[in-house]
Amino acid sequence: MPATRETILELFERTGGYLRGHFLLSSGLHSPEYLQCAVVLQYPEHAARLGAELAEALMRLGGRRVPVVVSPALGGIVIGHEVARAMGARAIFTERDASGAMALRRGFRIEAGEQAVVVEDVVTTGGSTREVIEVLRAAGAQVVAAGSIIDRSAGRAEVGAPRVALATLDVLTYPPDHCPLCRQGLPLVKPGSRR
């Protein structure tokens, strides 16, 4: 049975990956909710299923299989690998260099003209996906589509390529200087991979 928004959120609830509180997102925004994909993806059967579902959605969107799936480290690595497995593609990732810029490292290469999809776990503003797309385009790749397990932007995030998500949410976010959770004195938690 194909995953739906409801079944994906139930999976996050069941595995403890749906958190409530006061969170600092990698975008710098604050939110009362956080979806921790790593908690869900620690289970290989869930990672494989979500990867296969996302691969199918990406192929419908882009109309084809591609030779490479590229993800931003750290959060996108597991789901990117599973999407690549389902597509029969190779899986590589970008990471931040010493200057903080997203880059291909570890000997990963993209050939000029190579078609790629970008996959990450959660999109909030689309910033990480956009950075990966810029790296790929600078290397001469053709980015066919982008995808994520969760889209927290209610479909509003623009990444510079057609995009799909397995579950789209409209989660509240606040700029730090206008955060009601801060005004209430709730402790701020940074649960993601960036510190």
N, C-alpha and C positions, 0 to 999 in steps of 0.2 A: 504494500500500500504506500503510495507516495506521501512524503512528509508534507504536513500542512503547518501553517503558523501555530496552530493550537498544539499539534503533536510535538513540534520542536520546543515550544515553551514548556510543555509538560516534561520533556526530556531534561531541560535545564533545571526545572524544579526538582525532579526526582533525583538528579545527580548532585544537587547542591550548587549548581552553577548560576542560579538566579539569586542575586544578593540584593538586599534592601538596606539603606542607611544613608550615608553622605560620602560620595565618592569623587575623587579627582580623576578625570578622564585624561588620556594621553593628549587630547586636544586642548587641555587647559581648562575646560568647562567643568562645572560641578553637576552632579546628578544624584537623585534619590535611589536610582536603580543601577545595577551593574550586572552584565552578563559575562561570566567568566568561562569562556569557551574551553580553556585548558582543562577545567574540571570535567567537562563533558568528553573532550577528546582524549582523556587519559584512558578511556575504555576503547580498545581497538575496534570492537564491533560497532560502536556509535560513530567513530571516526570514519570507518569504511562506508557505513550507510550514508552519512552526511556527505562524504566526498563523492559517492556515486550519484546522489541526488543533485548535488551542485554541478557535477560534470554534465549531467543530462540537461540541466537548465541552461548552462553555458553553451552547449552545443546547439540547443534550440535557438538561443539568442544570436549566436555567431554563425549558425548554419554549418559548422564544420568542426572536425577535430583539429587540434594544433599540435605542433611538435614539442612545445615547451609551456609549462605553467610556472609563473614567477610569483613569489610571495614576499611580503615584507617580514623580516625577522622581528620579533620572535614569534608573535602570535599567529602569523599566517603559515608557518612552516608545516605543521602537522596537516592542516586541512588542504594546503596546496599539494602536499605529497599524495594525499588520498585522491584528490581530483585528478592529478597526473596519472596515478595508477589506473583509475577508471577510464581515462582517455587514452591510455597507452602512450603517454608522453613522458618526457623527462621533467623532473621537478628541481628548480633552483630557487635561490632566495637572494634578496638584497639585504644589506645591513648598513648601519651607519658607520662612516669612516671617522678618522680622528677629528675632522672638522664638524662632524654632526650631519653631514650630507649622506643621503641614501646612495649606495653604490653596490655594484656587483663585485664581490671579493671571492677569496678561496679558489680562484681559478675558474669560476663560472664565466661563460662567454655566451654572447648572442651574436648570431651571424646577421649581417645586413640583409634585410628582406624577410627574415624569419618571422613567422606568425606566432603570436603568444597570447595567452590570457593571464590576467592578474587575479590572484585569489588571496583573500585575507579572511580572518575570522569575523570581525565586527567592523562595520563602517559607522562612524558618528558624523564626522565632517567630510570624510573622503580624502583627507590630507595624505595619509600614508599611501593609499592607492594611487593618487595623483603623482606622488614622488616616484613611485616605482614605474609608472607609465612614462614619466619624463626620462628616467634612466634608460628605459628600453628604446624609446624613440631616438634619444641621442646616440644610441648604438646602431640605429638604422632598422630596428625591428618594427613590425606592424602589429599593433595591439588590437586584437579582434574584439575583445570583451573583457569585462571585469566582473567578479562575483564575490559574495561573502555569505557566511551562514546567516548572520544577523545584519540588518540595516536599521540602525537606531534613528536615522534621519527622516523617517516617514517618506522615503523616496526622494528627498530634496537634495541630497549630496550629489554634486557634479564632480566627476572624475576625469572627464575628457574621453570617455569611451562608453559604449552601451554597457549597462550594468544590470545585474540580477542578484537577488538575495532569496534565501529559503524562507526567511521570516522578516517582514517589515514591521517596525514598531514606531510609534511616536512617543519617545521617552522624553520626559522633561529634562532640560539642561539649563544651567544658569551661568552667566559670566561670574567670575569670582567676586567682583565688586557689587553684584546685585543678587547674591545667593541668600534665599530665606533660610536655608539650612545653616549657613554660617551665622546668621543673625540669631538663630535659636541656640547657638553654641554647641551644635552637634559635632563630634570629632570627625575630622576629614581623613578619609582612608584612601590610599593609592594602591589599588589591588593589581594593576596591570604589570607588564614586564618592564616598562620604562621607569627608572627611578630618578 
